[in-house]
Each structure stands twice: as C-alpha cells, then as structure tokens.
Amino acid sequence: MQNSTFQFWRRLCLLVFALAMLSVSGVYAQQTVTGTVTSKEDGTTLPGISVSIKGTSQGTATDAAGKFSIKAAGGTILLFRGLGYDAKEVTVSGSTLNVTLDTKQNGLNEVVVIGYGTTTRQNITTAVTKVDPKKIPQAANNSIPQLLFGRASGLQVSQGSSQPGGNINLSIRGRGNPLYVVDGVIFPGDGLEPGNGTIAGETNGVSRGGLAGLNPDDVESIEVLKDASAAIYGVNAANGVILITTKKGKAGRLNITYSGSYSFEKNYPYLQPLKANQYETLYNQLITDQYLAGKQQQPYGPNPQSGLPTPKYSAADIAAAGNGTDWLGQIFRTGAINNHQVNINGGSEKATYYFSGGYYNEDGTLKGAGLNKYTGRANLSFTPAKFLTLNANFTGNTNSYLNSSSGGQTGGSGTQGFGIIQAALGYPANVAVRDASGNYTRYGVIANPVSLLDVQDNTSYHSLNANLSADLKVIPGVLAGHLLFGDNYEAANRTFFVPSTVFYFSQNLSRASMNYNNRENQTLEATVTFKKDIAKFLNIDAVAGAGQYKNTYNAFGSQGAGGADVIGATNLSAETANIGITSVKTASKTRSYFARSSFSFLDKYLLTLSYRYDGYSLFFPNTKYASFPSASVGWKISNEDFMKNVSFVSLLKLRASAGTTGSTIGAAGYGGYAPDGNTIFFTNGAVNYATIARYAIDHPELTWQKTENKNIGLDFGLFKDRVTGSVDVFRDDITNLLRTTGPTAPLSYLSTQPVNGGHQYRQGYDISLSTQNLKLHDFTWNSAINVSHYTYRWKSRFVYDNLLAYQGVTYQAVNDPVNEIYYFKTKGLLQPGQTVPASQPTAGGANLPGSPIYVDADGDGKLTGADIAKLNPDPKISIGFGNDFHYKQFDLSIFFYGQFGGKGINYNNAWGDPNSIVSSTQSGTVQALNAWTSVNQSGTRPGVNYIESATGLPQGSDINLVSTNFVRCRNLTLGYTFNSPWLNKFTKSVRVFADAQNLFIITKYKGVDPEVSYASVKGGYAPYPMFRTFSFGLRAGF
C-alpha cells in the first residue's frame, strides 16, 4: 500500500514538472520579433542600426526603412546600437517592438558646423558651442532665441520683454547682438516693428524679437562662434556669430511627425498697489508731513505742531474704502497657448524632401496682447546627376500681433503718456472703473487703465525666405563647388487707433495712424572646397569663395487726429488735425572675398588659417575695404604616444586662436541737410519758406571698428566620453571705436560728430561640462553645466572725452568698466534731533528728518568726487545647469539658469515714491508704506520731503541700488514614450509630456523681475510681467 502511494506521488510530481517545463518552453520559445527604429528627436527612421541579442553573436541590422526582424524568445534583451546614437537595451515582450534612440551628445565624431563648412569635435581648433534644439522643450516657445536660455557657455540670454513675440537679448561674451546666419544666408537679428506715429508715439511699448519668421521646430542645430572662428564672416561679426541649420529631408520611407500642445500662463507676482484704505491713510499722512516741514514744526523743526490741515479723507471715508478697485486685476488674465506642428520628410537617392507647417496662437497674460503665427517650409534636394545636386528651401510666415502697451513712455511726457500697466499702477484703488453716468473715471492726466483696452493696436507681419543652391562634385570626395542665393524679405504693417472715448494725453480726441516698413537681405555666394589626405600624415580641408550682400529698408507712415470714431484708421484723409506723413529709405551693400584652410598633421597637430576681405558701400573710397585674418592651432595630446596607456582619456586637446572681426557705422559718415523746423515769411505773410540747415558734414576719415579676438581653450573627454567638456579663456580688444555722437572741438559748428577713437577690452572665461552619471539597464542620468564670466572695461578714451569730476575732484578713471555705476553711499535716515552732518546736502530736503545720510568718505566735511563710489553692475558669473533622467519609457528633465554678482538700479522703486502720491500723479505701491513719516520714524525709505533729483548732486544715492542675482527654473519636463504592441501597429513612436516653463525663481530682488529690461522714465517703468507656463502635449511619428 505504501509502495503504491509512493508511486502515485512520484508520477504526479513528474507530470507537474513536465507541464511546467512545457509552460516555460512556451514562454521562452523562439519567435520572430519585428519593429522599426526611429530617432527620438524627430521621429525619422534609422537605417543601419545594429540589433543583437545581448550576450550572443546573433544579430541583424535595420534596413533602409529602419525596419528589423530577429528571432528572440520572450524576456530576451535586445541591444540597439548605431553611429551617433546612444546604445539602448530593450526587453522583448511581444512580436512587435518599436524602438526610439537618443542622439549621442559630445562624441568625438560629433559634427560641428563652422563658417562655410563642418568639422568634428575632436578636430575643432576654435571656441564653438553646439546647441541641439531638439533636446529643449518647445511647447511654449515661438522663436529660436527663446530656446537658448542658459544652454551655451559664453552666451548670455535675457528676457528683454515677455510680451507675445517679445525681444530676447542675446550676447556672446557680453558683446551685444550677434550676427545670424541661417543655412548660409545672413539674417537681421533685430525685430521689424513699425512705430505708431508721433500722435501717440510715447505709448509704443512694443519690443519685438528677431527671427520672427522662423519656426523653432524646423531647426536642426545651432552653433555659437565665440572667438576667432567668427573672423571668416568679417564685417559685422565683432559680436560673434550664431549659425542656424534647418532640417532637411532624409532618404528613406515617408515619415510624418506631429507635435501638439496646450499651455496656460500665470503671471509671477507683480508690483502690489496700495489698497484704497491704505492709499487714503498714507495720503493724509504725507500731506501732513509736507505741512510740518514747510512750517518747520516738529519733528522737522523746533516749532510745535499747530494748524494741521484737514485730512482729505475722513475716518469714515477710510473705513468705507476697503480694498477698492483691483486695477491690475482689470487688465491681467490667465494666458493660453496652442502650438501644433507637422512635418513630412523622406525621399530616395535622387531626391529628398522636407515639408513642415506650424500654427502657434498665444493669448497673453495682459489683456489685448496676443500672437497668431503660421509658418510653412519646404526643403527640397534633387540629384539629377552624380556630380550635381540642386537644393531649394522656401519658408513662408505670417504673424498677427495684438499690441498692448507695456513698459514706459519713449519720451518725456510723464503720466499723461502712461501705457496700460503704468496706468493701472498709477490709478488709486479708491477710484472706480466708471462713474455714475457710466463713463470712464479720471485721475489727474492718466488715462483710465480699462479705457486703454479700447485702443486698437495691431501689427501684421509677413516674411518669405528663399534659399537656392547648387552643389557640384568636380572630383568626388576631393574638389567641389557650391553656389548660393538667399533672399529674406520681411514686411510689417501696423494699424493704431485711439477712440475719442479714451482720455489720453489730456484730451478726448481720436487719433489714428498706419505705418508700414519692409526690409530685404540678400546673400549671393560662390565657394570651392578642397579635401585631401596627403600620404598618411597630412589632411587638408580648404574653402575659398566670394560673396555679395545687399540690404534695403523702406518705411512709410501716415497719421491724423480728430476723425470720427466709426472711421477708425481706415480713412486717414478724414482726419482734421495733426496730419503727417513720414518716409525712410536706406540701402547698403557689402562685397567679400574669403578663404579658410585647415591642416591635420599625424592626427595630432591642427592648424587653421582664414582670411576675409570686405568692402562696405557706405564708407568712402579710401577706407572702403578692410582685412580680417585669423589663425588657430590645436594639439591632440591624447593622440601622443605617451598617452596611449592612459585609457581613461578619450580626448585631451589644447587649442589657441587669434583673429580680427569688424563693425560698420551705417550712413553716419555722410553729411546732409534737413528742415530745421523754422519758417520765414515775406510780403506780409503771403510768401513763406521752410529753412534748411546742415545737420552733419562728410567724414571720409572714418574707418572700420575692429575687434581682436584671442582665445586659449582645452577640450577633454574622459572615461569613454562619460565626462566631456571644455574650458576657454579669452580677451577681446575693441580698437578704433566708432561713435556716432562723438564730441567736437570747442567752438565747432556741430555739437557732435561721428569719430573713431578709444579702446575697450573684454576678458573672461567659459566652462562647459557634460556627464553621464549613471547608465544602468533601465535607468540613465545625465547632467550638463556651463559657467561664464567676463569683464568689460575701457583701456583708452576718445580724444575729447572729459573724465567726470565733482567739486574739482575727478572720480571717473580712464580704465573704468564700460557700464560703471557712480553713486553716493548713504548710511540710514536722519532722525529728529540728530545732528545734520556738515557734508549733508541742503537742497531737495536732504537736511530734514527722513532723508538719507550721505557718507563723507574722506571725512573732509563736504561732498566731492572723492566721496563718489562706483561699481561694475555686470554679473560676475552666469550659469546654466540641467539634469536628464530616463527610466524605462519615462523621461524627466530639469534645467536652471541664473547669474550672480550683478547689481542694478531698481526702477520699480519709483512706484513707491511718496512725492508722486501727494502730487496725485500715481497711487503708490505697498513699498510706500515703508516711507519715513512723523508717525513712522522707523521707516526704511526716504520721506515725502526728500527729492533726490533736487539735491544738485551729479550722481544719485545708493537707496535704489540692489542685487540682481537670481536662479530660475527654466524647464521641468516629464514625458512617457509608449511601446505598446497595439500602438506600434499604427505609429512609430508616441510620447506624451507635461512641461513647466519659468516654474520658479530664487532671488532677493524686490520688483517685477531682475532679468527683464528696465528704463528710467518719468513716473515709473512697468514691464510686461514674467509668467509661468504649464504645457501638456504629445509627439507622434507615423
């Protein structure tokens, strides 16, 4: 019995084991796995990618359409590898498997675009930084400069204006606006925006950015030429060069990529106006303090208080006032963005194509501000014969802008010229939007903020870019020719209308204007390239060519006032007053001859020489042409024999460069005549003549401003390129400076003139570092950081420059920083009974309690130039820092940028000025609550009786001098890439994402934002607010 039982259990166990083995063998049985490998960046299929079973020699490769087929059991790990892409391991979970690969960053053979050619990272001898826009979130960005915040060492990027389509300030090593070259064609870097005439010109708060006709989604790569590498572009390359390469078609099957997103915008905290009860309370107190000071009554003088003025607002008024009208709430809103992009590409060996279309619509966070943008692009390439390739690239664009005035007046109009945000800050909260009759309320001469929403201000912008080229292979792989013609045409039309219901510039008067401008930039070039290996020790890569560059600009404007509101700006001939017509036309041409030769000896020693000879039409014959040479060398230390056993070093290269770039001065060298505004009458007024006066004389001695660029750098790659980077030290000497408003000799007929002279220099360093911190089977972590520093100083001044002095003491030095700020130091506020220092100014109420105590630095009992302090406001360090994480199909990235060591004048403090409150020119912000008064003697801001502009001092005090340090989280992005067998039947790749842009800022700056550009205007500057953008979208390849 026991034996039978044992046999039963033995047989049962054997049966269970056999079934289990059959089950396991079913799971791990060989199956045919098929799929497509695509680029994660643009969704294009990737041919020639190696596909192998990890740990075995079994493998295959993708075909021309990016497809593969391999036999593998479920649970097997497949390894995908290809040149220029990061390797990827994927576990087999079904019979269909689509894979996306990331582009390998900073590899030794990474292609880098330079002037008139390309090279590799291991062979470059100059300071060039490459930015891959496909790695940067684009959902909330409508322009290429918006992609570059903190992304490249040595490239300073700041938000000039955050309005839709607003200006982004780009500066390479602190030089200013660089030269832009798009697919070989020179583009203007500034925005094309017509004015709104002189009838309301001071509200022209539009600050538009450049490259408005290009779509960021069409960009393949961006290279920043920072040193002598820019010399090959000669004239106008003194500020460095940004090369933009757009996407092109790739041979292979049809690829369709769609990306779409929806975003909403929320403003950062803005300046906080006083509530109605706060305003009325403070107003009463400030009026009282003015009275006490005027009567020398306590605490401003020895007399006892008496006869105090009756408060304008009673206790009952203040109690009933409450919070009052939220004027900023009346004009601000939650913004929104719709962004949709489609591109199609493919082709064969004979022809490739790339088509794209884009739609971008933004409703700004300021009511009445918006942008509607359409872009289309076609990039075609044909090879009718083995020796000839024809290329055609066309880009069309139309932008419709809603302009809502922000910033400040462009003249000296003061409060009557306030724009909409200025007016919202200027109107007190105790004033309603409309009066009892339903009309807009008034406060002083400021336009009602809500009424300014009735102003119609629209700009229509159009651009067309044509790029035609031919590539000729004379000797395949050795000698080739290239012909290029590029034409970039832009036109903008602005319609501006103020209805008579808007009380503006102290009048209820309709005003209308129409302004139009256009510009055209043509590039015509022919180049010949030669590439050859001479024996085994020498490689030559040379290019020579000639070019012509033509620029034209035209503008026309018409305006008038007094017409019927129903007519608007449609019929300016119906206007009854202030009728005016303006027009401008300019043209210039540059001709150039250039050459560059690069030599590689023994794959260790590198030499590059370049030369450019430029002629500029607006210079006089004897100074029309100038030369711009450069030379650079490199030493690949890692290729030396003594480094062969240093296995952890993949690249160690020392390089140095020197070269010359130039700048022009426009038409300023030519004299001219113009009406001087006077009229002479004859015959009792029956005959009159407009007088003409000379405004400038010819200056044939003017010549080129030149910048001498010098750079020493070190490139490195460690641990199989898991750590890569570069360090550069540079100096720029700007000689023969051109100034359009230079001083003239004493008793000259003209007060200013264009002159050459002076010498400035910049010096600093750039550091960039990329690391692969972790690389596991399902998880990777990469980091990138860049650091930049520069100083900008004078070396010698212009001939007639007089150094600043006060009371016989010079306080400005010849070699001061160019942007130096001069100021008097202060030490707290004067208190009642405190002895007034002998050096304290007496004008402007500076000797009264509540005024800043000026520091007598040398202790001589008076303020002189020796007491004036100075500082360099430029940031000492600019940084960019990002991290990318990938876990299975999830990706997370976070990027920061910022600056340290900067100082600046906080123009926002003007909104808390007590004098403006009592003069009823504005309502004040909560900062005014910190003003010193007779009942708030612990206040930290000067009181109502102190007027700094009336002290008679040559420089201001430090009361508005603040730190501009900040760190901003530019992007936080979370994505997920699907790899579903069901989805893989219909798509090549699908990724969904959420992105937060400008998520937060870390700063001690008190005001709107330390990064936004400011200006000193009457009444206070009110920039367009910075905002956070939250985006949700997807990208799919078909």
C-alpha angles and dihedrals in degrees: 000000000000090000091053091050091050092050090051094053092043092054092045092053091048090051093049091048091050091050091048092051090049089051093049092046087052090054095048098036114132114263135175110257116197132180149128129264116215138174112261090215101059106000095244118149117254120221122199097030112151114236116190141158107253113252094015138081092235112115152121140199136241117261128231090285093051093252126138139184125196137160112241137148123242112275093028116136115234119203118213118196134169140160110273095013134094114252115250134198119209129182116228110241101159145356094277121060125170116189133195121203129205120229112253110246126219097358117164091250095044107137115240121193115226132171109308095348149018137262137174130260092250093053103041115114101188139062106273124153121201123210122193107209091193088070092057125082109251104178096106099033127094100177139047096241089059089067095059106067106136093339100118132044112243093019113109113199124183136171107254091179129352094207115121106289089006125169121274115201112223122187129172109215090339096300102122134241109003130216114266121213117184115192089333096312120113113236128191112251099209128077124261106228126153118222124239098241129254097287091079102000095134091070092059094124094159115125107176126188130230131251088043093153096060127088115225090214090064094060120106100182143348123212124191115208105204108170139019088330085085092059091087085071092051112178116056092007094104090106093051130257134267114204116202120194118192129212120273135193120274126212111254141067123334114285123194121189126186126187124179137167144172120214137182126204129217122187122240113242107289132202110303115230121211116268116243095260092044091051095050093046093049093044091056091049095048092050088051092050091051089052093048092051093046091052093041089238125156130320089019096044145001097272120099118246115269141148093026113189119257109259114253090221119046125215088256091052091051093047091051095044096075117168094328126193118352097217095178089051088055092059105029126076143162108282129216138203131200113192123179128169132179127182132179124194141162140105145152138267089281101045139012130188140194122187126177139174129189138190122191124175124178129182103196127225088247112073112248094026120111150129132218112188132182123183133180130183137184121187114182132177127186130186106196090167135016091252099045135062123178120201130193124183122180128178125184127184142173125189127187114198129194104207118210114179116248135153114040146304117292093218139031100281096119122197096350088066097048117142122224099277092042089051091050090054092043099051114086117238090236090070117088123225092245134017127236091277092055095252124130112270123240133222115185110305095321116118114243105262095224091047089058087065085071091064110108110218118161135161125198113199127187132179137180124190122189121186117182122177143161128208118204122193105207095169109009111244092002116053126025140160132214130196120191135184118178129177124185114188124183131178132178133186122193126196117195128182133169112191120221090246088073114084099218132160087005094301141091092223129135115239129188138177140169120201129182133184138168138181136191128201118191128190122192117178140162122192138177122205129198125192123176142152109223105206111310100303106056134055121184125197113177137167132184131178153139133236145184124206123193126189128186132177130187131180135178132179139179129186145169145162140218099047125135115280092233090062094053111171095327096098114026091174087074092063116110104202144028091024111174143161127202133182138178133187128180137166137179138174135202127195121197143185119193144170139179131188126189123193129192116194118197088336086281110078123053131192129179125182126184136178133185129185113196132187121194122202097216095059121086118259097260092054101029098110132051137175126235113190130175140180133190135179135194136193119201097209091177090065094057119108093243089061097053094098094046093093098173092064113081095167134014114163131167117201140175134187141184130182148140130249130179149215133206130214103219119226095330092110093070126080126224151167132245139168110279095209096255129116126204118208128207135181094029092308097312091115125038135176132197110229121233123210134186112250098180143006130221117275108195090166092070114112142170125310106225134198120204109209121201124178139171118191144174124208120194142178121189137185096013090318094304084128117038134161151122140238122205133184117192147176128194121195113198107201135178089026117208117222122179094198101042120157121264131218119275115284092016117156091233123051095213138024139177110264143172118228145095131073129235131178140196126200134173146108142267126208127187128179133179123186139183098214099178132010113179132155095272102011137061132173123192129178135193130189134175130186128191135185134174142160125209118203145159119253097179133358135227117279097255098037113124117205114237116261138172128199090354095306119112112221101172118083127209092239099043118137111276093239095041118157118216120201148149117253118232133200114206128301130300112258129205111278093016115132111251109234115245089237094055115115115246099202123083093030090288092140094056127093112273093039124117116263108235115222116238094210097188095037096232093133096250139071115252138149088283089068095054113103125202139199140179108245095196115111114258094213133024119190143185122191130177142169130199123197127188124188115175103301095345124095128188127183133177126184132188134185133179150136138244136197096031127135132191147162112269102224089181088078089075088076090063095050110133092208091060090052096053092043088055092234093122141359101237134230129256088271087076088068087072092060117120112252136164089263096038103049091156090065115132099207125071117270132246095270095060116090110177095192089060097054093090092230119142093228135032128247129258095253091107097036111114143164116266095198116138145152117207129192099227098181139007110181132180120186141173126202114205121224101179120152088222094051091043089066090065106026141033094217139354124191127177122194147177120209134186115199122197086004096170143341130218110210144125091219112127109211141048099316136322092225102051116094117254136191135196108249135159109276100009140301120260113189125195105274123258112239145191119242124206114194135187122187152129140232121207134181124206 
